[in-house]
């Protein structure tokens, strides 16, 4: 009798537990509201920057817009920084991040990522007259980067004898370099090339070809554990690669006719072939 009562209580308790509620995918929310809310930079020349009219434009911005178009929805842009982009994804305030975000394994603990859509090695931007050619030359010197940038850790690993100072943004880092407060800026070469190209006197600054120390693929940051949304975003990226949209965006912001003047063959980026 006692065994029977225990079994009956167990049955009643299990029956009282409601069935798991289906968690709504971001894809469903996006389709319902009719737009993607995308986090983008506004402080990285050519990738995410603000025009005199207040519009945010750039390579990453156009990638996000192309993804939204493939999904058949509009887009809302929300400014983010290296320090805020992860938190905004985690809080559900944005649907994806298109903000020069390199896919490092350690970042998988916080957010998910799409397939890669750009590759950029990391290096230094220095004053042309500094004499800095390699990371060995940075021993005892100070390098700046943006808060939250992976380059802060990567530089220190590559040259333990340098000091890293972080700034609110890359333009703030660049201003510190111009003022002689730091000896170099360290981050993705494409970001540094953009800062240099948009400077009043670009020739005053140099990108030492022998100072590279890391790099990786930019990917779209996405909410954790939402395979429907991740698949939809990945398929959109595959489609804009296959139909030539990606190459058009590249030529507009990075290619030979842009300020950066970097040929695709020299960019180091290769995307897989998708069926």
C-alpha positions, 0 to 999 in steps of 0.5 A: 500500500505504501509503495502504491501511494508513493507511485500515485503521488509521483504521478500526480506531481509529474502531471502537474508540471506543465509541458515545456513552452516553445521558445519563440525564435528571433526569426519569428519575432523578426518576421512578425515585426517586419524588420531586423534590429541590427547592432552596427558600429558608427566609429569605424571608417568604411565599416560603420561610420556616421555621415554629415547627415547623421546616417550610419553607413559602411561595409558592415551596415550594407552586409546587415541590410543585404541579410535583411533584404534576403529575409524579406524584412526591413532593418533598424540600426542600433549603434554599438561598441566593442564593449556593448555589442555582446551585452545588447545581444544577450539582453535581446535588445538587438537581433544580430551584431554586424560590427567588425566582430571577430569570431573567437572561441572564447566569445562562444560562451556569450553569443553564437556566430554566423559563418564568417563574412570577412577576414582581417589579420591584426597589426599595428598603426604607428606614426611614420617617423616612429621607427617601429617595424615589428612587435619587438620594437614595441617592448617598453612602449604603449599600444592603444585599442578599443575597450572590448577589442580582442587585440588587447589580449592578442598584443600582450601575448605576442609582446609581453613587454608592451603596455596596453591602454584601452579607449572608448573607440578607435577614433579616440585611440587614433587621437591619442596616437596623433597626440603622442600619448601612445606609440601604436594602435593595435587591432584588425588591419582593415580597421587601421587602414580605414583610420589611416585612409581617412586621416588628414595626412595619411602619409604621416602614419604607417602599417608595418608589414612585419608587425602582424600578430593574429586575426580571424573572420568577422562574423555576425553575432547572434543570440545563443541557442537559436538554430532557426535564426542562425540558419536563416542568417547563414543562408542569407549570407550564402545567398549574398555571396553567391549572387555577387552582392557581397562582392559589390559591397566589398568593391564599394567600401574596400576595393580599388575604387574606395579610399582603402584601395585594397584588391580582393585578392590582397584582402586575405578573405576567402569564403567557402563554396555553399550549395 
